[in-house]
Amino acid sequence: MSTTEPSAINIDLQPGHAIRRLHQISVGIFLQEAGELGITPVQYAALQTVGNQPGIDQRTLARTIALDASTTGGVVDRLEARGWLVRRTAPEDRRARQLALTPTGQALLAEAVPAMLRAQDQILAPLTERQRAEFMRLLNLLVTQNNEMSRAPSEATR
């Protein structure tokens, strides 16, 4: 019986591995820039989305930032506990919870935006302006075209 040696696959050349590593780096840079504010990238995405769409319901928030409902519930619980947002019962649907930033949440978001922008610049720093535009075009193409493969597809990319 002959045995075949496993293929020597260089994981550094695999897109999934590179994307995972870039995600790790992205989170690290975000926390380096915004860590003193005590906010994570997912919490920032939730706060920014609620800030952009006051009164958004929790389900729509989940679909917008591509999180499952239970994860979104935990994120909202933590943001509410920290006094950064409030949940209110929707007048037209007593089961729905509308979200809004508190004044403290608005102030935090105003502080977080410059840190987030610095993080984005740092992530893309190795690229020229032209490469940045092409990278973002290709990245958004991959996200859009593969959106339905996600465990929590984003409505924003549909």
N, C-alpha and C positions, 0 to 999 in steps of 0.2 A: 504494500500500500504506500503510495507516494504522498508526501505532505507538501503543501504549497506554503511558502513563506508569506506572511502577511505583507501586503503592499506597504511600502514606506511612504506614508503620506505626511507631508510637511504641513502641520496645522496652521503655521503662520501664513500659508498661501490660500487658506480657506476663507471665503467671505464671512461665514457665520462666526468664526473665531475672531476675525479682525473686527467685526461689528461689535461683538461682546467686549473686546478689549477697548474699543473706542468708547463704548458706553461706560465702562469702568473709569476711563480717563475723564470723560465728560462729567460724571458725577463727582469725581475727585476735584476737578477744577472748580465746579460749581460750589462745592462745600468749602474750598479754599477761599473763594471770593465772598460767599454769602454765609459761611458757617457761623459767624458771630451773630447773625440774625436768628439762628435757630430754625432755619427753614430748609426743607429738602427740595430737590427739583420737582417731585410730584406735587408737593404742597404748593410750590410756586405756581405750577401749571393750573392747579385748582383755583388758587386765589386770583390769578390773572384772568382766568376765564370768567369767574364770578364778577370780578371788577369790570370786565368788558360787557357782561350780560347780567346786570343786576336782576334778581328775581328768577334766574335760571333754576329749573328743578334739578334734583339730585340725579335722576335718571339721565337727563340730557347732559348734565355735566359729565357723567361717566362715559357716555357715548362720544362726547366732544374730545375728551382727553384720553380716550382709549383705555379705560380701566373697567374691570368688571364691577358689578354693583356692590358686592360685599367689600372689595378693596376701597371703593369710593366712599362707602359708608364709614369705614375706619378713618380715612383721611379727613372727612368732614367732621367726624367726632373729635379728632385731635385739634382741628382748626377752631372748632367751636369751643372746646375746653380751654384753649389758649386765648379766647376772646377776640379772635380775628374774623370770624363770621358768625352769622345767626341763621337759624332755620325757622321759617314761618310756614304755617299751613296755608296752602293755596286756597284763595276764596272760592274758586270754581271747582276745585277737586280736593276735598278734605284729606284724601290719602297722599296727595303730592306735597312735597316739602320744597318751598322756594328758598333760595339762598341769597344772602346779601352780605357784603363786607360791613364790618363795624368801623367806626372811626379809627380804632386801633389797627384794624386790618388794612384800611386804606393807607395809613401812615407806614405800616410795615411794607406794603406793596411798593409804595413810593421809594422806600429805602432799598428794596430788593431789586428793583429794575436796573439801576446802574451796576450792581454786582452781577446780575444775570448777563447784562450786555458785555461786561468785562470778561466774563467766563466764555461767552460765545466767541469773542475776539481772540481769546487765548487758544481756544480749541482750534480755530482756523488759522492761527498765526503762521504755521509753516507754509501756507498756500498763498500764491499771488492772488490779486483781486479776480483775475480771470479764472484761475483754478477754483477759487471759492464759489464763484457763480456756477461753474460747471459741476463741481462737487454737489452743491445744493440742488441743482437741477436733477442730477442722477439719483441722489439720495431720495428726493421727493418722488421721483418716478418709481423707484423700488418700493417705497412705502405705499404709494397709491396703488400700484399694480398688485401688490401682495397684501393689501389691507384685509381682504376677506379671509386670509389664512391666519389672521391673528385670533387669539383666544378672546380678545375684546376689540373688535374692529372699531375704528373711529368713524363717526359720521362726517367729520370734517374733511376726510379724504375721499368720500364717496362721490 
